[in-house]
């Protein structure tokens, strides 16, 4: 079978590195666009089979270079997203709205077979979040310019490479107490990165198009429960304190002063809304691609890095 040419934006992130490994093992040739070849190329190359990957350094808004890449592609996948804005032009509007629109137009112009875009779950309800507004606007722009696109809306994506469980375990390891925003009642259906990659591969291999698919894991977990599970996994005891909204907003303002803020005011607003199936669109379970990995079982595989004793705290050593 002739290898298909797949153009990926955002290939150096958590989802991208898992996806590259999956695609190149299954006879897909992958071109990955990165802003910094020297920092990212080694990590990307180690994920792929030799001869199946090409890495291109480019500004994602450099249309001349991007057009050249589209001329040799059959499939385009956009994984790029940001959790907070900065002064370097990485705004929600630029990254989540304008850039996907450009990709959709080029996908149509160069007659590519498929365009897959990773969005986010719960963005219809979060009308006061700039992140959610930009994500929804990006989806609308995509479907306007390339109606056959497939948009995946995952809940929280986690793995050893994430910015979710790893950040929380770091904070829980170092802080004597931890705030419970909105009393910890916000619901999530976290999906492991490998399960999400399996969904993307299914969409590619089955030529699924013209769909919005909500992608979730097999469990519904509250924010409070997530913290309690992580504490149990790293053998820590911490006080979980419900924060009044005005205190939470004040802390978010202070965090925004950091180069990589732990929490922003926009993320705090987003945390008001449950991150679970809406029932308005098909889910990965309805499409016959159920998530197989459970939160505790997967996090247990890498949580030892936050436990006393490090790698020697794992079951392999503690039983001796």
C-alpha positions in Angstrom: 0.0 0.0 0.0 1.3 3.4 -0.9 2.2 5.6 2.1 -0.1 8.6 2.6 1.4 12.0 3.1 0.2 13.6 6.3 1.0 17.2 7.2 0.9 17.9 11.0 0.9 21.2 12.8 1.7 20.9 16.5 3.6 17.7 16.2 6.1 18.3 19.1 3.4 18.4 21.8 1.9 15.7 23.9 -0.6 14.5 21.3 1.7 15.0 18.4 4.5 12.8 19.6 2.1 9.9 20.3 0.4 10.4 17.0 3.6 10.5 14.9 4.6 7.2 16.4 1.2 5.6 15.6 1.1 7.0 12.0 4.6 6.1 10.9 4.2 2.5 12.2 1.1 2.3 10.0 2.6 3.4 6.7 1.9 7.1 6.9 4.6 9.6 5.8 4.6 12.6 8.2 5.7 16.1 7.7 5.9 18.0 11.0 6.0 21.8 11.1 7.8 23.3 14.1 8.9 26.8 15.0 12.2 25.7 16.5 14.1 22.9 14.7 17.0 22.9 17.1 14.8 22.5 20.2 12.2 20.2 18.9 13.7 18.0 16.1 15.4 15.4 18.3 12.2 14.7 20.3 10.1 14.5 17.1 12.6 12.2 15.2 12.8 9.7 18.0 9.0 9.0 17.7 9.1 8.0 14.1 10.3 5.1 11.9 13.3 6.1 9.8 12.4 7.5 6.4 8.8 8.2 7.3 9.2 11.7 8.8 10.3 15.1 7.6 10.6 18.1 9.9 10.2 21.6 8.6 11.1 24.8 10.5 8.6 27.6 9.7 6.4 30.3 11.2 2.9 28.9 11.0 1.7 32.2 9.4 4.4 32.1 6.7 2.0 31.3 3.9 4.6 30.8 1.2 6.3 27.9 3.1 2.9 26.5 4.2 1.6 26.5 0.6 4.6 24.5 -0.5 3.9 21.9 2.2 0.2 21.6 1.2 1.2 21.0 -2.4 2.7 17.6 -1.4 0.2 16.6 1.3 -3.0 14.4 1.2 -4.0 14.9 4.8 -3.7 17.9 7.2 -4.0 17.6 11.0 -4.0 20.6 13.3 -3.0 20.0 16.9 -1.9 23.5 17.8 -3.5 25.1 20.8 -2.6 27.4 23.7 -3.8 27.6 27.3 -2.9 31.2 27.9 -2.0 34.3 25.8 1.3 36.1 25.7 2.7 39.3 24.2 4.5 37.5 21.4 1.4 37.2 19.2 0.2 34.0 20.7 -3.3 35.1 21.2 -6.4 32.9 21.3 -7.7 34.6 18.2 -4.5 34.1 16.2 -4.0 30.5 17.2 -7.5 29.1 17.7 -9.4 31.1 15.1 -7.4 32.7 12.3 -4.8 29.9 11.9 -7.3 27.0 11.6 -9.2 29.1 9.1 -6.1 29.4 6.9 -5.5 25.7 7.1 -9.1 24.9 6.1 -8.9 27.3 3.1 -5.6 25.7 1.9 -7.0 22.2 2.4 -9.9 23.1 0.1 -7.6 24.9 -2.4 -5.1 22.0 -2.7 -7.9 19.4 -2.7 -6.6 17.4 0.3 -8.5 14.3 1.2 -8.9 15.0 5.0 -8.6 17.8 7.5 -8.6 16.9 11.2 -8.7 19.6 13.8 -8.4 19.2 17.6 -10.7 21.5 19.5 -12.0 21.2 23.1 -15.0 19.8 24.9 -17.5 22.1 26.6 -16.8 25.3 24.5 -20.5 25.8 23.6 -21.4 26.5 27.2 -18.4 28.5 28.3 -19.6 31.8 26.8 -17.6 34.0 29.2 -14.2 32.3 28.4 -12.0 33.9 25.7 -10.4 30.5 25.2 -13.7 28.8 24.5 -15.0 31.6 22.3 -11.8 31.5 20.2 -12.1 27.7 19.9 -15.7 27.8 18.8 -14.9 30.6 16.3 -12.1 28.5 14.9 -14.5 25.5 14.4 -17.0 27.7 12.6 -14.3 29.1 10.3 -13.1 25.6 9.5 -16.5 24.3 8.6 -17.2 27.4 6.6 -14.1 26.9 4.5 -13.9 23.1 4.5 -17.2 21.5 5.4 -15.8 18.0 5.2 -13.4 18.6 8.1 -13.5 16.4 11.2 -13.4 18.2 14.5 -12.4 16.3 17.6 -13.4 17.8 21.0 -11.5 16.0 23.7 -12.0 16.4 27.5 -8.8 16.8 29.5 -6.0 14.9 27.8 -3.5 13.3 30.2 -0.2 11.2 30.0 3.3 11.4 31.3 3.9 14.3 28.9 0.9 16.4 29.9 0.5 19.8 31.7 -2.4 18.5 33.8 -1.6 15.6 36.1 2.2 16.4 36.1 1.6 20.1 37.2 -0.9 19.1 39.8 1.4 16.4 41.3 4.2 18.9 41.4 2.0 21.4 43.3 0.5 18.8 45.6 4.0 17.6 46.5 5.2 21.1 47.5 2.2 22.9 48.9 0.7 22.2 52.4 -2.8 22.9 51.1 -4.5 23.2 47.7 -7.4 25.4 46.7 -10.7 23.9 45.5 -12.1 26.2 42.9 -16.0 26.1 42.7 -15.9 23.6 45.6 -14.2 21.0 43.4 -17.5 20.1 41.8 -16.5 20.6 38.2 -16.8 17.3 36.3 -14.3 15.9 33.8 -14.1 12.8 31.6 -10.2 12.7 31.2 -9.0 10.8 28.2 -5.5 9.2 27.9 -3.4 10.5 25.1 -3.0 7.1 23.6 -6.8 6.6 23.4 -7.2 10.0 21.7 -4.5 9.0 19.2 -6.4 5.8 18.5 -9.5 7.9 17.7 -7.5 10.1 15.3 -6.1 7.1 13.6 -9.6 5.5 13.3 -10.9 8.8 11.7 -8.0 8.7 9.2 -8.1 5.0 8.3 -11.9 4.9 8.0 -12.0 8.2 6.0 -14.5 9.7 8.4 -15.4 13.3 7.6 -18.0 16.1 8.2 -18.3 15.3 11.9 -17.8 16.9 15.3 -16.8 14.1 17.7 -16.7 14.4 21.5 -13.8 12.4 22.8 -13.8 11.3 26.4 -12.4 8.7 28.7 -14.4 5.9 30.5 -14.9 7.8 33.8 -16.5 11.0 35.0 -14.4 12.5 37.8 -14.9 15.8 39.7 -12.0 18.2 40.2 -11.9 17.3 43.9 -11.8 13.6 43.1 -8.9 14.2 40.7 -6.9 15.9 43.4 -7.7 13.1 45.9 -6.7 10.4 43.5 -3.4 12.1 42.7 -2.7 12.6 46.4 -3.3 8.9 47.0 -1.1 7.9 44.1 1.9 10.0 45.3 1.3 9.0 49.0 0.7 12.6 50.2 -1.8 14.2 52.6 -2.8 17.7 51.9 -5.6 20.0 53.0 -8.1 20.8 50.2 -9.6 24.2 50.9 -12.6 25.7 49.0 -11.6 29.2 47.8 -14.2 32.0 47.6 -14.5 33.3 44.1 -12.9 36.7 44.9 -9.9 35.0 46.5 -9.6 32.7 43.5 -9.7 35.7 41.1 -7.0 37.4 43.1 -4.7 34.4 43.0 -5.3 34.0 39.2 -4.3 37.7 38.7 -1.0 37.0 40.6 -0.3 33.8 38.7 -0.7 35.7 35.4 2.4 37.6 36.3 4.4 34.4 35.8 5.9 33.6 32.4 3.9 30.3 32.4 1.0 30.9 34.8 -0.4 28.1 36.8 -3.9 29.6 36.5 -5.3 32.5 34.6 -8.6 34.4 35.1 -9.8 33.0 31.8 -9.0 29.4 32.9 -10.8 30.1 36.2 -13.9 31.1 34.3 -13.6 28.0 32.2 -13.4 25.8 35.3 -17.0 26.7 36.1 -18.3 24.5 33.4 -18.4 20.7 33.4 -16.1 19.1 30.8 -18.3 16.1 29.9 -20.4 14.8 27.0 -23.0 17.3 25.9 -25.2 14.8 24.1 -25.4 17.1 21.1 -22.7 15.3 19.0 -21.5 11.8 18.6 -18.9 10.5 21.0 -16.0 8.2 20.4 -18.0 5.4 22.2 -20.9 5.8 19.7 -18.5 5.5 16.8 -17.1 2.2 18.2 -13.8 3.6 19.5 -14.2 3.3 23.3 -11.5 4.6 25.6 -9.8 1.7 27.3 -7.5 3.4 29.8 -8.6 4.4 33.3 -7.2 7.4 35.1 -5.7 5.8 38.2 -4.1 2.9 36.3 -2.4 5.1 33.8 -1.2 7.8 36.2 0.2 5.1 38.5 2.7 4.2 35.8 4.5 7.6 36.1 3.4 9.0 39.4 6.5 7.5 41.1 8.5 10.6 40.0 6.5 12.6 42.7 6.8 10.0 45.4 9.4 9.7 48.2 12.1 7.4 46.8 11.4 8.1 43.1 11.7 5.1 40.9 12.5 2.9 43.9 9.0 3.6 45.3 7.3 1.6 42.6 5.7 -1.8 43.3 8.6 -3.5 41.5 10.9 -2.4 44.4 8.6 -2.0 47.4 7.6 -5.7 47.3 11.2 -6.8 47.9 
